[in-house]
Amino acid sequence: MYIGSTIWQTMGFNAIVYIAALTGISGDYYEAAVIDGATKLQRIIYIDIPLIMPTVILMLILAIGNVMSLGYEKAFLMQQPLNSSVSEIISTYVYKVGLQSAQYSFATAVGLFNSVVNFIILVCANAVSKKFAGVSIF
């Protein structure tokens, strides 16, 4: 349920980004492909996918950058006493330790650790993308 709601939540923005990338492709490519006898599937495989690949990689890097910061609200609202032992994520743990138990320094350290790990994952994904695909954020 959590994964399905996240997909539904991000689908609109991602669709706008991919449609914008598709509209940026020149019509000359399609015209040349039709003259050469390419089918619709061949145009998708040989024109659309390669030309929007930098956008796909950029969106993947941005998604990897958020892998450690799962949505706090949905996870917290879906927790019950029956599933709290297996549904605890870092954000809900920081909330429970920091605000409910008043251990502010420990909660800050856990939150900082989360941010540092997230940053390291983002830099590694960006470096791999830059090396293999030539596309990077920075």
Residue, then its C-alpha position, 0 to 999 in steps of 0.5 A: m500500500y505504501i509503494g502504491s501510494t508513493i507511485w501514485q503521488t509522484m506519477g504526475f510530476n514524473a509524467i510532466v518531466y518525461i512528456a516535456a523531454l519527448t516534446g523536445i525531440s525534433g520532428d526531423y528524426y521521426e520524419a526521417a525514420v518514417i521515410d526509412g520505413a521504421t515502425k512505431l516500435q522502432r521509432i520508440i526504441y531507436i529515437d525516443i528512448p536514446l534521446i530522453m535517456p539523459t532525462v531518465i538518468l537525471m530523474l534516477i539520480l534524483a530518486i536515489g537522492n531521496v532513498m533514505s528520506l522516505g515519507y514520514e507522514k505516510a509511514f507514521l500514519m500507517q503504523q499500528p501496534l501490530n506492525s510497529s516493530v517492522s514498519e519503523i523507519i529512520s524518520t519515525y524513529v527520530y520523531k519518537v526518540g526526539l520528541q516523544s522521549a525528549q532525547y534531542s541530541f540523540a535524535t539530531a545525531v540519527g538525523l545527521f547520520n541519515s543525511v550523510v548516508n543519503f549524500i554519500i549515496l547521491v554522490c556515488a550515483n552521480a559519479v557512476s552516471k557521469k562515468f558510464a553515461g556522461v550525464s550528471i547533476f554536478 
